[in-house]
Amino acid sequence: MGDVLPTAAQVALARGLISRRSALTGLAGASAVALLGACGSPGKSPDAGGSGSATTAAAPSAKAAPDLSDTEKVVNWSNWQQYIDVDQKTSARPTLDAFTTATGIKVTYTEDYNDNDEFYAKVRPLLEAGSDTGRDIWVSTDWMVARLIRLGYVQKLDLANIPNAGNVEDSLRNVQFDPGRAYSLPWQSGFAGIAWNPKATGGKKIETVDQLLTDPALKGKVTLLTEMRDTVGLVMMAMGKKLDSFVTADFDAAVAELRKAKDAGQIKGFTGNDYTKPLAAGETAACVAWTGDVVQLRADNPDLGYALPQTGCTLWSDNFVIPAMAQHKKNAERLVNYYYDPKVVAKVVDFVTYISVVKGTKEVLAVDDPPVAANELVFPTAATLSRAQVFRGLSAAEETDYNRKFQALVNG
């Protein structure tokens, strides 16, 4: 892919926005990278002998409230910060305004989703009590969607109200945590990978997990992410495991490899997005990194390298879900349908420059903003997307067990 930042990304950098993922727990989707390698092979269904996923058993039914959509033309949407198109002159959100004009439905749009666990802590007491959360729709990351489905906290989508759902990209249509997309549809998507500073690596490209964990030239100058699914996921893929079907023994083996590297002094530490300044300064030679951070760093230092390992790359999505007891379910579904029109979502993609999840968006932007349409991390090839891997949903017991083991590694 090319090394030129897309126009929208340059605008985003100029206005100093904090990306949805770089601010907290993930990555932005657009980046100009030094090398885009092939990702790992796709996995299949979890094997029967596995430790069980969040979707191997039927999810409990979410409680539904009487739908007031026909009499109350409103919809309440919670989303992450800077995750929708904004008019820089008026601070309006053009696509939301156009939705209201077209449908008469007023959107109460709140940027109060700052972190998956933090948001869950706010809504969990209401969900447990079978009460309305005050929200008709929000946007959660894959693993949180798996939890919400498992606990019966989100409702099945009525696809009769979302005919544009057929436009979802094929690679995101039948995810393991929500087969057939019965409960969720993706909003934006992105990758994780490896970044390096060539001044600190002696000009060497760092493109594999094995290099990160064992290359003597990098000893004490490597950082990994505190985000378990990215760090352990990349290692499991490097070991030949599939993220949609791994078992506990696979997870434990990956943690053991990480422990070995840490005990050998290879790893300087585990970070959130605070790896960026040390990487830029050369204090960190290489690290697991989120693409949105690398975009911003490369604006000042285009020599910084970034690669998606050939052994496999993690692919995450943030997804629309409708909570139990939502008061305006049909209106929320009409909102989702609206954003699955490629002409509409193209305006969002052009602004936030994440991976598009809707077919036809690239063709729209090829006319409206060709540099964005040409950016391969906004519009990855079908082959690349088909080989990327999504970390499977976890059972409650697995989630507790895996988090405990990973935190022991990070803090021990």
N, C-alpha and C positions, 0 to 999 in steps of 0.2 A: 504494500500500500504506500501511498505518498507520505511525504513528511510535512505537508502544508496544513496548518490548522484550518478547519472550516471557518467560514465567515462568522457563523453564530457563536462558535467557541471563542473567537477573538473578541467578539462583543461581550460575551460572558466574562472573559478575563478582564477586559477593560473596566467593567463596572464592579469588579471585585466580589462577585457572588460567591457564597459558600455552597458547594455542590451538595446534593442530597446525601451522597455517600461519604464524601471526604469529610464532612462535618462530624459524622458519627460512626456508622458501622458498615461502610461498604464503598463502592466505587461508582463514579459517573461513567457513562457509556461511551463518550466520544474521546478519541485520542489519536494523535499522530505517533506511530510507534516505529521503532527501528526495525523490528522484524515481527511479522505475524506468522507464527508457526502453526502447523496443523494440530488440532486438539485431539484428545483421546477418542477411542472408539465408543460408540453408544452402548449402553448396557441394556439388559432385558429386564423382565419382571423380577422382583425379589424372589430368590429361590425359597422353596418350601422349608428348607432346613435353616433359614436365617433366623435372626433374632426378632424379626417382626417389625413391620413399619406401621406408620400411623394410619395407613389406608388398607391394611390387609383384612380388617373387619369392617362391617358396616358402621358408619358414623351414626351417633344418635341424632334424632331429628331436632333441629333448632326450633325454638318456640316462635310462633308467628303472631303478630298483632293484626287486628283489622286494618286493612290497607286504606289509608285516607287519601291516596293519590288523586282520585277523581274529584275530590272536593277541596283539597288543599294543594295548590300548585307550587309546592316547595320541595326541595331536596337538600339534605344536610350532608356535606362531604368533608371529611377530615383527610388531610394529605400532608406530605413532607414539605419542608420549606423549599422554595425556588424549584418547583417541580411542575410548573405549568407556564404557558406563555404569558408575558407581561408587556404591556405598552410602556416603553421607557419614559414617554412624555407625560402620560396621564396616570400611570400605575394601574390602569385597568387591565382586566384579563380578557382579551378579545374573544377567545373561543367560548368562554363562559357567557359573556354578554350575548354572543350570537345564538347560543343554545336557548337562553331566555327569550330572545326575540322570536326564535322559530317555534318554540313550544309553549310559551307563557309560563314556564316553570322557573321560579326564582331559585338560584343556588346560593345557599349559605356555605361559603367556602372558607375553611379554617385550617391554617397551617400549624396544627398542634400535634402532629405526628413526628416527634423528634428522635425516637428510638423505639424499636419493636417492644422490648421488655418494659420500658417506661410507659408506653401507651397502653400495653396490656394491663399493667398495674392499675391504670386509671379506669379501664372499662370492665375489668374482671369482676369486681363486686356487684356491678349491675347485671352482668351476664349471669353470674351465679344465682342471683336473686330472681332471675326471669324478668328483669325490668328493662325498659327502653333506655338505651345509652345516650339518646339525644342525637344520634347519628344514623343516617340511612345507608351510608356507604363510606368505606375508608380503603386505604391502600397498605397492605402488609407484605412483607418479604416471604418468600417460599416457605421457609421453615416455620414461620409463625402461622401461615395459612394452614399448614399441616396440623399444628396444635389446635387451632380454632375449629377445624373440621372434626378432629378427634373428640373434642369436648362438646360438640353439638352447639357451637356458639355462632355459626354462620349458616345462612339459609341457602338452599339450592336456588340456582338462577332459573328463571323462566325464559328460556331462549326464544319463545314466541315474541317476547318484548325486545329481543336483541338479535334481529335477523342478520345484522352485520357481524355477529360473532364468527361467521364463516370466514371472515377475513383474517383471523388470527394466524400468525406464521406457523407453518407446519411443525417446526421444531419445538414449539411451545403448546401444541394442541393437546397432547396426551401425556402430561407430566405425571410422574409416579405419585406425587403427593395428592393429586386430584385427577384421577383418570377420566378422560373425556371432558374435563373442565366443567364438572357439574356445579361446583361451588365458587369458582374463581375465574377471572380472565386477567391476563397481564396488562399492566399499565406501561411500564418501561422495563428495560432489561440491560444487562451488562456483564463484563468479564472481570476476572482477577488474573494477575500474572506476576512476572519478575521484572524489577527495574534495577538498573545498575548505573554507576558513575564511572565512565571509562578512565578518568584520571586516577581513580582509586583502585581500578582493576588492572592497571597497566595496559589499557586499551583492549583488554579481553572482553568478549561478549559473554554474558552470563545468561544462558538460555534454558538451563535444566535445573530441576530440583536437586539432582545429585551434586552439581557444582555448588549450589548454595550450602549443602550440608557437609561436603567433604573436601572441597578445594582448599589446599593449605594457604593459597595466596589470599583467601578471604577470611582467614581465621580471626575471630574477634571483631569482624566488621560486617556481620550479617544480622539483619533483623527480620523477624517473622511477625505475623499479625495476631493480635489477641482474638480475632474472629475465628473461632474454632473451625467452622465449616470451610473457610478458605485455606487455612494453614494445614489442617489434617487432610482435607480433601485433596489438595495438590500432592501431598506425600502419598496418599493411598493410590492415586492415579499413577504416580511414578512407580509404584509397586505392582502395577497391573490390575488393580481392583476397580470395580465399577461403582460409582457413587450412588446409583439407584438400587444396588443389590448387595452391598457389602454387609458383612456380619461383624459382631463385636470383636472377634479374633483379628479381623482386618484392621479395625480401628486401633486396637491395642498394639498391633505390630507397627503401625505408623507412628503412634505415640512413642514406642520404644526407639524407633529410628531418630525421632526428634530429641529424645532424652540422650541418646548416644552423642548426637551432635552438640547438644548443650553442655554435657559433661566434658566433652573434648575441648571446649572453649571456642567452638566455631561460631556460636550464636551470641551476639552481643545482648540481645533482649527481644522482648515481644512488645509491640506497639499498636496503638490505634493509628490515626493518620498523622501522629507526631513524628513519623519517620521522615517526613518530607524535608525539613531543614537539614538534618544530618546527611541525607542522601545528596542534596544539592551542594553541600559543603565538602563532600567527599569523606566525612567522618564515618559514614556508612558506605560500604563499597557496593553492596547488593542487598536486595530485600524483596519480600513478597509485597506487592503494591497494587493499589487500586488505580485504574486507568485515569479517572478524573483528576487525581492528584498529579499524575505524571503529565497530563496535559498542561496544567498550570505551571509546573516546574519547567517544562520544556519551552514555555513562552520566554523564559529568561535564559535557559541553557538548552538549546536544541541538541546538544551532544549526548544528553542523557539517553540511555537505551531502555527499551521495554520489549518484552517478548511474552508470548503465550507458549508455555512448554509443549513440546510435541507429544509428550506422554499424556497430556490431558489438561484441560482448563475448566475452572469452575464457571458455570453460568448461573446467574441469579436473576430473578425477576421480582418486581414489586407488583402486587396484584389487587385488583378490585375485589372486595368481598362485601356482602350485605349482612349485617349482624342480625342476630335474633331480636325479635320485637321491634324491628325497624318500622316506622310509621308510614313510610312512603316508598315501599319496595318497587312498585311499578315505575315511579318517577326515577328512582335510582337506576333501574334497568334501561330506561329511555336515555339516561345520561351516558351509560356505558355504550349503548348502541350508537349514540352521536359521536363518541370518540373513536369508534371503530370504523368510521368513514375516513378513508385515507386522506381526503382533502382537508378534513378537520385536524386529524392527529398530525399531519405534516407540519402544521403551524406550531404544534407543541414540540415536535422533534427538532424543528429548525431552531427553536429557542433553547431547549435544554440539551440537545445533542447526545441523547442516550440512544441505545439500540432500539430501532423501531420494531414494534411487535405486530404491526398491522401490514398485511400485504397491500401493495399499491402505493405505499408512501414514497418509496424511492422514485417512482415515476413522476409523482407530483413535484418532488424537490429537484428532480433533474431539470425541470423548467424554472422553478421558483428560486432555487439556491444550489446550483451545480456543485460547488465545493463540498457541501454537506452530503449531497447524493453520492459523491465519489469517495467519501470517507468510509473505509472498510470496517471500522468499529462502530459506526452508526448503522451501516448496512453490510454486515458480514456476508460472505458467500454462503450459499445453501450448504455446501460441503462442510464449511467450518462450523456452522450452527448445528448441523446434524451430528457432529462428532463431539460437541461440547457436552459437559455432564452437569446435572443438577443433583445436589446433595439430597438424599432421600429424606422423607419425613421420619421422625423418630417417635417411638412410643414414649409414654411418660417415664417409664423406668429407664429406657435408654438415654433419654435426655438428661436425667439426673446423673446417671452413671458416667456418661461421656463428658458432661461439663465438669464433674468432680475430677476426673482423670486429667482433663486438659488444664484445669486451673492448678492442679498439683504440679504439672510440668511448667507452667508459666511462672508460678510463684515459688516453686521449690528450688 
